[in-house]
Amino acid sequence: DNCAMHLIVMTPAAQGGSMPESPQDSPWEALLERWSPLATRLVPTWDLQEEDEALNTLAERALARLMWNRPLRPEDDGRLPLQAWSLGDTSGAAWARLSPFHGVVGADRITLMPPSELRLGEAESRALFDSIRPLFDSESVQLHWHGPLHWRLGHESLQGLSCASRLRAEGDSVQRWQGRTPLSASRLLRRLQNEAQIVLHGHPGNQARETRGEPTVNSLWLDHAGSAAGSGQGLAPAFHQPVVLPWVQANAAVQAWVDAALPPPPAGQPEPTLVLCGRHAAQAFTMRRLPAGWRGALARTILPPPRTRPWAHWLQHVDEPPGGVQR
């Protein structure tokens, strides 16, 4: 299955959890044991380090590294066309994700509440969506409902637009992160967002939520903007988008990845890559390739294994801050 050719596995710490005190306390002991036969077959390749001020998360940056099949550049930050990639749209059209959220108003800032805490149902979401859609239609901006917390935006002004990922801003200041999207490049979209907030404020659905003591949908977050055109140096057309999974779902996916990665890839296609994405770093691995026949047998005998450290070391490495673990 091509969808397993590139796999990004997020550790619990990458999702806001904590590392176990010792390997014996690890909830992943059985999974680590199952992966142990791969110890001499996987070769560490590229890695990424967490950057506190980056506009994209480590997992998003790792996905872009795989999609483009090249190292990331400083100017790529905030300009990863994740929405266009997820649609598989290489026509040149620019897309973005629009997320309904609740901004908690404080004395000196507005804090972005994670949208999942809204517990927004489909009917409620569609009613809110339908109330603002005419605003976007009037400016020839495409607006599509993709899910209760995921609406999709299409417009040429999204081309090359730098914006902070919502995941970077969750629990933090809306002004701090939203302010890093250049206003001059998205003036129309900013105006539409402001007008949408006015409509949402007086919406009957929000009034009902307020009566029930639930947080209202009072704003919209724009991110994952851009066009997938020009990504020709990235994955071959036959490849699907890399799969990103939390650790608890990784068992079967890693086995599928191993099955797909053992034979060499067809000519012109990149090596299947497994990425461990932690709290502070992401580490990529590819399968060791040796010549066929007697040359390969000789190489297995005289060449040292490409990787001798256990999985627990690499997990700890990606989850600890720089300097915490020496490679």
C-alpha positions in Angstrom: 0.0 0.0 0.0 1.7 3.2 -1.1 0.1 5.2 1.7 2.5 3.4 4.1 5.6 4.3 2.2 6.4 7.3 4.4 5.3 7.1 8.0 5.5 9.7 10.8 4.9 8.4 14.3 4.4 10.9 17.0 5.5 10.0 20.5 3.1 10.8 23.5 5.3 13.7 24.5 4.9 15.2 21.0 1.2 15.3 21.7 1.5 17.0 25.1 2.1 13.8 27.2 5.1 13.0 29.3 8.0 10.6 29.0 8.1 7.6 31.4 10.6 7.7 34.3 12.4 4.6 33.0 12.1 2.2 30.1 10.5 -0.4 32.4 7.6 2.1 32.9 7.2 2.6 29.2 3.6 1.9 27.9 5.3 1.0 24.6 7.4 -1.9 25.8 5.7 -4.5 23.7 5.8 -2.3 20.6 9.5 -1.6 21.1 10.1 -5.4 21.5 8.3 -6.0 18.2 10.4 -3.5 16.4 13.7 -4.8 17.8 14.5 -7.0 14.8 14.8 -3.9 12.7 17.7 -2.7 14.9 20.3 -3.6 12.3 18.3 -2.7 9.2 17.3 1.0 9.8 19.8 3.8 9.0 19.4 7.2 10.6 19.2 9.9 8.0 18.0 13.5 8.4 16.6 15.1 11.5 14.8 18.2 12.5 15.0 20.2 15.8 12.2 22.0 17.5 12.2 25.8 17.1 10.1 27.7 19.6 9.3 30.5 17.2 8.6 28.3 14.1 5.2 28.8 12.5 4.7 25.1 11.9 4.9 22.1 14.3 7.7 19.5 14.1 5.2 17.0 12.6 4.1 19.4 9.9 7.7 20.3 9.1 8.6 16.6 8.9 5.7 16.0 6.5 6.9 18.9 4.3 10.4 17.5 4.3 9.0 14.2 3.0 6.6 15.8 0.5 9.3 18.0 -1.0 12.0 15.4 -0.7 14.5 18.2 0.2 15.8 20.0 3.3 13.5 22.8 4.5 14.7 26.4 4.0 14.0 29.3 6.4 11.6 30.8 3.9 9.5 27.6 4.0 8.4 28.4 7.6 4.6 29.1 7.6 4.4 28.4 3.9 3.7 24.7 3.9 0.7 24.1 1.5 -0.7 21.4 3.8 -4.3 21.9 2.8 -3.5 21.6 -1.0 -1.4 18.5 -0.3 -4.3 16.9 1.7 -6.6 17.6 -1.3 -4.1 16.2 -3.8 -4.6 19.4 -5.8 -1.6 20.1 -8.0 -3.5 22.4 -10.4 -2.0 25.6 -9.0 -5.1 26.5 -7.0 -4.3 27.9 -3.5 -6.1 26.5 -0.5 -6.1 27.0 3.3 -7.8 25.5 6.3 -10.3 27.6 8.3 -10.9 26.3 11.9 -13.8 27.6 14.0 -12.5 28.2 17.6 -13.2 30.0 20.9 -11.0 32.8 21.9 -10.9 33.3 25.7 -10.8 37.1 26.3 -8.4 38.0 29.2 -7.1 41.3 30.6 -4.2 41.6 28.2 -4.7 38.9 25.5 -7.1 36.5 23.8 -6.2 32.8 24.4 -6.9 30.2 21.7 -8.9 27.4 23.2 -8.2 24.0 21.4 -11.2 23.6 19.0 -11.7 20.0 20.2 -12.9 21.4 23.5 -15.8 23.0 21.8 -17.4 19.5 21.2 -19.0 21.1 18.1 -21.4 18.7 16.4 -22.0 18.5 12.6 -25.4 20.2 12.7 -24.1 23.1 14.8 -21.0 23.5 12.7 -23.0 23.5 9.4 -25.4 26.1 10.8 -22.5 28.4 11.7 -20.8 27.7 8.3 -24.0 28.5 6.4 -24.3 31.9 8.1 -20.9 33.2 7.0 -20.7 31.6 3.6 -22.5 34.4 1.8 -19.7 36.8 3.0 -17.1 34.7 1.2 -19.3 34.1 -1.8 -19.7 37.8 -2.3 -15.9 38.2 -2.8 -15.5 35.1 -5.0 -13.7 33.3 -2.2 -14.5 29.6 -2.1 -15.6 28.2 1.2 -16.3 24.5 1.7 -17.4 22.5 4.7 -15.0 19.6 5.4 -15.8 18.7 9.0 -17.2 20.3 12.2 -13.8 21.8 13.0 -12.4 21.9 9.4 -13.6 24.3 6.8 -11.7 24.8 3.5 -10.9 28.1 1.9 -9.8 28.7 -1.8 -8.5 32.0 -3.2 -5.5 33.3 -5.1 -4.5 35.5 -2.2 -3.5 32.4 -0.3 -0.7 31.8 -2.7 2.6 32.0 -0.7 0.8 33.3 2.3 2.9 32.8 5.5 0.7 31.9 8.5 1.1 30.2 11.9 -0.3 26.7 12.4 -3.3 26.6 14.7 -1.5 23.9 16.7 1.3 26.3 17.5 -1.2 28.9 18.9 -3.4 26.6 20.9 -3.3 27.7 24.6 -1.3 30.8 23.6 -2.0 34.3 22.6 -4.1 34.7 19.4 -2.6 38.2 18.8 1.0 36.9 19.1 0.6 34.1 16.5 -2.1 35.6 14.2 -0.1 38.8 14.0 2.7 37.0 12.2 0.5 36.5 9.1 1.5 39.5 6.9 -1.6 41.8 6.9 -0.8 43.3 3.5 -0.9 39.9 1.8 -4.3 38.9 3.3 -6.2 42.1 3.7 -9.3 40.7 2.0 -9.2 37.6 4.1 -8.7 39.5 7.3 -11.7 41.7 6.5 -13.8 38.6 5.8 -12.7 37.1 9.1 -13.7 40.2 11.0 -17.1 40.3 9.3 -17.6 36.6 10.0 -16.9 37.2 13.7 -19.7 39.8 13.8 -22.1 37.3 12.2 -21.0 34.5 14.6 -21.4 36.8 17.7 -25.2 37.1 17.2 -25.8 33.6 15.8 -28.7 31.7 17.5 -26.5 28.7 17.7 -23.9 30.5 19.7 -26.6 32.1 21.9 -27.9 28.6 22.6 -24.4 27.4 23.5 -24.0 30.4 25.9 -27.3 29.6 27.6 -26.1 26.0 28.1 -22.8 27.3 29.6 -20.7 26.1 26.7 -18.0 28.1 24.9 -19.1 29.9 21.8 -17.5 29.9 18.3 -16.3 33.5 18.2 -13.5 33.4 15.7 -11.8 31.5 12.8 -8.2 30.4 12.4 -6.5 30.5 9.0 -3.5 28.2 8.3 -2.0 25.6 6.0 -2.2 28.0 3.1 -0.7 27.8 -0.4 -0.6 25.9 -3.6 0.9 22.4 -4.3 2.1 23.5 -7.7 5.9 23.8 -8.0 6.4 20.7 -5.7 7.7 18.8 -8.7 11.0 18.1 -6.9 9.0 16.3 -4.2 7.3 12.9 -4.1 6.7 11.0 -7.3 3.0 11.2 -8.5 2.4 7.6 -7.5 3.1 8.3 -3.9 0.4 9.3 -1.5 0.8 11.8 1.3 2.9 10.5 4.3 0.8 9.1 7.1 1.0 10.8 10.5 -0.1 8.7 13.4 0.0 8.9 17.2 2.1 6.3 19.0 -0.9 4.3 20.2 -1.9 3.6 16.6 1.5 2.8 15.3 1.8 -0.9 15.7 0.0 -2.1 12.5 1.2 0.9 10.6 4.9 0.2 11.3 4.4 -3.4 10.3 2.9 -2.2 7.0 5.7 0.2 6.5 8.3 -2.5 7.1 6.6 -4.8 4.6 6.6 -2.0 2.0 10.1 -0.8 2.8 12.0 -4.1 2.6 12.1 -4.4 -1.2 14.0 -1.5 -3.0 11.6 1.2 -4.3 11.0 1.4 -8.1 13.4 3.5 -10.1 12.8 7.2 -9.7 10.9 6.9 -6.4 12.5 8.0 -3.0 13.3 5.5 -0.3 10.5 4.8 2.1 11.1 6.8 5.3 10.0 6.2 8.9 10.1 9.4 11.1 10.0 9.4 14.9 8.6 12.8 15.9 9.0 13.8 19.5 8.6 16.9 21.6 12.0 18.3 20.7 13.2 16.6 17.6 12.2 14.4 14.6 14.5 11.6 13.4 14.1 9.9 10.0 15.2 6.4 9.2 15.4 4.4 5.9 16.0 0.8 5.3 19.6 -0.4 4.8 20.4 -1.5 1.3 23.1 -4.0 0.5 24.2 -5.5 -2.8 22.6 -8.8 -3.9 24.5 -12.1 -4.0 27.9 -12.8 -2.5 28.7 -9.1 -2.2 25.7 -8.5 0.0 26.5 -11.6 2.1 30.1 -10.3 2.5 28.9 -6.9 3.4 26.6 -8.3 6.1 29.6 -10.1 7.6 32.2 -7.4 7.6 30.2 -4.1 7.9 29.0 -3.0 11.3 25.3 -2.6 11.8 24.2 0.9 10.8 22.4 1.4 14.1 23.1 -0.4 17.4 21.3 1.8 19.9 17.9 0.6 21.1 14.6 2.2 20.1 14.3 3.5 23.7 17.4 5.7 23.1 15.9 7.3 20.0 12.6 7.9 21.6 14.3 9.6 24.5 16.4 11.6 22.1 13.5 13.0 20.2 11.6 13.8 23.4 14.4 15.4 25.5 15.6 19.0 25.0 19.0 19.5 23.3 21.9 18.3 25.5 19.6 16.0 27.4 20.9 12.9 25.5 24.2 12.6 23.6 24.0 10.7 20.3 
